[in-house]
């Protein structure tokens, strides 16, 4: 698929407004404007453009933003170094963090790291029960995936409770560990957690790291052509999956009865499988509340999928819509299966982008899943799925894109250009956020890794020209 080079926003973002004024002009001409060219009014320029408006700054490595489902109006920023920051309803970034799990985490590499505090989710009844959940990488347990190899870290899902006396602070000592998953490598942690419209907690877990789904800790699967296969294995571990658990249905959790492997071979927690590194996902807050998952590719292709219960999304049999070769990740195999050993179809993504390493050309280092725009401030974006690129070249050159989330096959997408930028946004794009009104934010940093204080939150907004 050829990447589109169209733009919406900035000068290009005037498209919708320009069309409106052209139609008005044509209507006036039809109903009786003079044929004399001197009497034709000049085109009317739109008065607003799409831009990035700074909301908060001086964080380290923000990777997402969440609203709390209560009446405070607060927004909560996930900072990879272990802190959750509060932006109050007046737009102020509070000095003290809402939560700090840094002391419980594995030590991060400031140059580049995929570990840290990766996810935050408020219980749907947070306003009455004060419960919240986080995903962070804890130190590894003793031992390893095989003899002579040690675990790198532990992916941990924990529950906390907000303080009864201070709604801007988590209660000290309230951590309850819900789920620990041993991770063989430092990368491909996944990391998003979110409550779905069904009230269950969804968790994205990467394939264990390294590359090609091949390394210590990557088990054999049914597809003999490619070694390794946590993405395709559903019995040995929880890696390479979207999980779904019921945090209200057991201690420490229960299993939803319609999870696909309940009462059959396969881990009960699994909701969908076949993922490499599903770093960011979201539920559409409108429409059919579809689940959109951004899955970081290997060397050639990046992808966004619409994920359903029991779906197999292909890795490492496929990378995007292409047959993957684990022995040479720049080679595309001529053919590969279209169903797995269980008879489940390998489901193709709805968005595919060329990776910057693709010999055929590409400019995306890692795809960053976003949100469907359900706000009212920018009518041009209504119902569009916004997502992005972490970088084009391992420099602070992230981009934001949008696609109309409908139709069969791969969706077309376009770059969202902003008034104050030229092309890229001038930062590494590390995540998105959405408030209760459906407006969308981006989390960025000038630093490749969790270092410095260049982390910022911007809101995608209409501004005056």
N, C-alpha and C positions, 0 to 999 in steps of 0.2 A: 504494500500500500504506500502510495506516495504521500508524504506529509504535506498538508495544506499550508500555503503561505499567506492566506487571507488574514485580516486583522479586524478586531472589533475593539473600540476604545481609542483614546487619543484622536488623531485625525481620522483613522479608520473607524473609530467608535461613533463617529458622527453619521454613520450610514443610515441608521434607523431614523434619526431626526431629519436628515436630508431628504429621505424618501417621503416623510410626512409633509414637508414643506413643498416638495415638488408636486405632490398630489393636490395640495391646496391651490397651488398656482394653476395647475391644469384645470381644476374645477372652475376657478374664477374666469379663466380664458374661455371655457366652453359656454358659460352662462352670459358672456357678453363683454369681455374685455375688448378694447379697440384693437384693430389690426395694425395700427401705427406702432412700430417698434419703440418709439420714444415713450409710449405710455405703458410699456411692459415693466412691472416692478422688478427690481433686482432680486436675486435669490436671497432668502432669509437664512442666515447662519444659525445653527443650534447654539444654545447658550451654556450647555453643560457637556462634560466629558467624563469618562470613567478614569479613575485614578486610585492610587494607594494613599490612604490617609493614616499617618502614624498614630497608634493607640498607646503603645508602651515600649520602653527601651531599657538598655542596661542590664539585660539578662545574658546568660552565657550561650546556651544552645537550645532555644525553644523549638519544640517539635509538634506542638498542637495546642489547641485552645478549646475549652469546654465551658458551657454555661451550667450553672446549677439549677436543677428543676424546682426552684422555690421562688419567693417573691423578693429576694434581695437585689436582683439585677446584676449580681457578680458574674465575672468571667474568670476562669481559672486556666493559667498557662502551665503547660507541662515543660519543665526545663530538664534536659537530659541529665544534668549533673545531680539530680535527685530532689530538686525542689519544685513545689507547686506554688505559683505566685497568684495573688488575688488582684484583679482589676475591679475596683468597686463601681457602683452605678454612676458615679461622677467621673469615671474615667481615670481615677488615680491608681497607680501601682503601689500597693501597700509595701512597706519596708520589710515587714516580717513575713516569711513564707507561711502559707497555709499548712504545708506538710514538708518535711525534709527527711527523705529516706537515704540520703547520701551515706551516712555512717553504716547502713546495712548493705550497701552495694559493693560489688566488685570494683576494684580500682580501675578507672577509665584512662585510656590513652588520649592525652589532649590533642595529639596530631590528627587522629581519626579513630572513631570507635562507633560500633553499632549497638553497643550495650548501654545500660544506664536506666533511668526512669523513662519508660516508653509508653505507658498508657494510664488513663484515668477514666473512671466511669462512676457516675452518681446513681445510686439506687433510685428506681422510679418513685419510691415513696420517701425520698431523702428529706423532704420538708417535714415529715413526721417522725422518721426513724434515724436520721442523721448518718446513714451508712454510705460509705463510698469504697471503691475498689481501685487498686493500682497494680500495674505490671512493672516490675523492676528486676534487674539482674543481680542476684545475690552471689556470694562466693561459692565455688564448687564444693561438692561433697568429696570425701576421699574415694580413691579409685578412678576408674575411667572406662571408656567404651570398649577397650581391649587391652591386653597385656602390654605394659610399657607406655600406654597413652593415658593422660589424665583428662578429666572433665575440665572444661574452661570456665563455666559458670552455671548458675541455676536460674532458669526463668521462673520467677515467683509471682503468683497472683495472691495479693493480700487484701483483707478487709480492714478498714479503719472506721472510727466513729468520730464525728465532729464534737468539739467541746460543747457542753451544755451552757457554759457561761460566756463563751466567746465564739460566735459563729464563723470567725475568720481564722480559727485555729483548730487543728485536729487534736483530739484528746490524747495526751501522752500515754504511752503504754497500751493503746487500744488495738494494736495490730493482732490480727488473727490470720494465720497462713491458710489459704484455701487450696492452693495447688502448687507443687514444685515439679519442674521438668528439667532433667539433666541436659546440658548443652555441650556438645563435643568441641565446637569452635566458637570464636568470638563474634562471628558475623551471622547474618540471616536469623535474627532473633524474632522477626515479626514485630509484635509489640502492641498492636491496638487492642483495646477492650471496649465494648459498648453493649448496652442493653438494647435488645431488639424490641420491635413492637409487640412481641409475645411475652415480654417480661423476663426472658432468659438472658444470661450473660454470654456474649460471644467473644472469642479470644483468637487472635491470629498468631500462629507459631511457624517460624521458618523451618527449612529442611535440615538444619543442624550446622550449616555453614560450609567453609572451604569453597570448592567450586564443583560444578557439574553434578552435584548430589553424590560425589564419590570421595570418601575419606574415612578415617576411623570414626565409627559412630553412625555410618550410613549403611544400612542393611541391604541385603539383596532383595530384589522384588521379582515380580512375575515376568518382566521384560528382559530377556537374556541379552539382547543386543547392546544395552547400556548397563554398565556396572553400577552398583549402588542403587538407591531408590527409596529414600524415606518419603519422598513425595507420593510414590505409588503404594508403599506399604501401609496397611491400616491395622496391623496386629502387633508389631514389635514395639512401637513407641508412638508418641503424639506429635512427632515432628512433621512439618510440611502440610499442616492442616488448618482449617478453621474449626475451633471447638465450640460447643454450646453446652452450658451447664446451668443448673437451677440452684442459685445460691439461697433460695428460700425453701428448698425441698429436701434438705438432708444436712448432715454434719460430716464433713465441711460443705458438701453440696450434694444435690441429687442430679439425676439424669432425665432429661425430657423423654417421654415415652416414644416420641416419633423420631428421635435421632436414628440415623440409618442403620447402625450396627447393633442396636439393642436386640438381644435374643438371637444374635448371629455372630459369625466370626468377624472380629474387628473391635477396636476400642470404642466403648460406649460413648465417650466424650466427643467423638468426631462428628462434625456436622457436614463438612465437605473436605475434599483432599485434592492432592495433585498440585501443590504450591511450592514455589522456590523460596521467596521471601515476601510474604504479604504484609508489608510494613505498615500501610495505612488503609483502613476501610471505613465505610460509613453506611448508614441507612438513610434512604430518602425520607425526609420528614413529611412528605406529601405523597400524592399518587398512591401506588401500591406498596410503598415503603420498601422498595427493592434494596438489596445489599450489594454495594459496589466495592470491589476489592482491587487495589493496585498491587500488582505482583512484579517485583524487580526481576529483570531477566539476567541472563548470563553474559553473553558477548554480542548477540545479534539483535534481540527483540525485547521490548518492554510491553507490558500489557495491563489492561483493565478488564475485569470480568464482572458480569452480573451473576451472583452466586446463589444457588438454590440447595435445598436440603438433599444430601446424598450425591451431589455433583462431583465429578472427577475432572479437574481442570488441567490435566495433561502432563505436568512436569514429573520426571525428566524424559518422558517419551517425546514430548513436544516442548518447544519454546515458542510461545505465541501460537501462531497457526502453522508452524513449520516443524518438520521432523528433526529432532535433536540428536546430535552425535556426541556422546560423552567422551569418546576417545579423541575428538578434535572439535572443540566447541565453536570453531569458525566454519565448520562444514555442515551443510544441510543434507541429511539423508534423503534418498529418492523416495522412500516410502516408510511408513510406520503404521502400527495398528490404529484404528479409530474407535475401538472399544477395549476395555480392560478385561482382566481375567474373570471378573465378576459379571461381565456383560454390560457394564455401564459405559455409555458413550463418553469419549474424551471431548469435553466442551471447550470450544474455541472462545477466545476473548471477544469483547465488543469494540475495544480500542487496541490498536497495536502501533508502536512507535519503533523506529530504527534506533538501535543503540549507537553511541558514538564510536564504538569499536567495530561496527559493522563494515566490512570491506566495501560493501555496496554504497556506503554513505549513511550518515546519521549524526544526530547532534544532541542525544539525550543520554546522560550518564545513568540516571535512575529515575524511573517514573514515580511520582508522588500522588497517591490517590486523594481525591478531594470530596466535594459534596455537590448535590443537586441544589441549585439556587432556588430558594422558596421565599425570598424576601420581596419587598415591594419598592425599595428605593431605586432599583435599576430594572425597569420593565423589559429592556432589551435582553436581559439574561434570564428572564422568568422560565423556569423549567429546564434550564441548561445544566449539564454536568460540568463542573469546574475541576480541573486537575492540573498537574504541573510536572516540571522537570527539575530535579535537584540541582543540576548543572549541565552545561553543554560540554565542558572540557576540563572538569575539576578545578575550575576557577569560579568566583561568585557570579555566575551567569544563569541563574535559574529563570524559568519561564512559566507562565500560566496559560492554560489552554481551556477551551470549552467545546462541548459536543452536544448535539441534540440527542438525548438518550432514547432513541426509538428506532425501529426498523430491524430487519434481519441482517446478518453479516456484520462486517466491520463498519463502525460509524465514522463519518467524516468529522474532523475536528479542525479548529482554527486557533491561532494565537490570540490571546487577549492582550492588546497593547494599551499601555497606560499613558496618560497625558505627560507625566513627569519623567518618563523613562524612554529610552530609545532601544527598542528590541527587547533585550532581557531586563530583569528587574534589578540587577546590580548586586544581588545577594545569592547565597545558597538558599534554595527553597527547601525547608525541612518539614513542613507540614501545613495543614489547613485547620480551620475551626469554623464553627457555625453557631450563632446565638439563637435564642428562642424565637426570634422574629424571622429566622431564615437567612439573615445576612451572613456573608462569608468573610473570613479573615485569613491571612497567611502568616506563618511563623518563619522567620528568616535569620540568618547570621552571615557576617562577612568571613567567618572562620570555617574551615573545612571540618574541624573536629570540635569537641566540647571544651573550648578554651576562650579566654578573653571575656569581653563584656559587650560584644556587638550585636547580641540577640535582640530582635525587635518583633513587635506585632503590628501589622498593618491591616486596616479594613478596606475592602474593595468598595468604593463609593463613587457617587456622582459628585463632581465639583464644578464650580463656575469656570468658564473659559476666561 
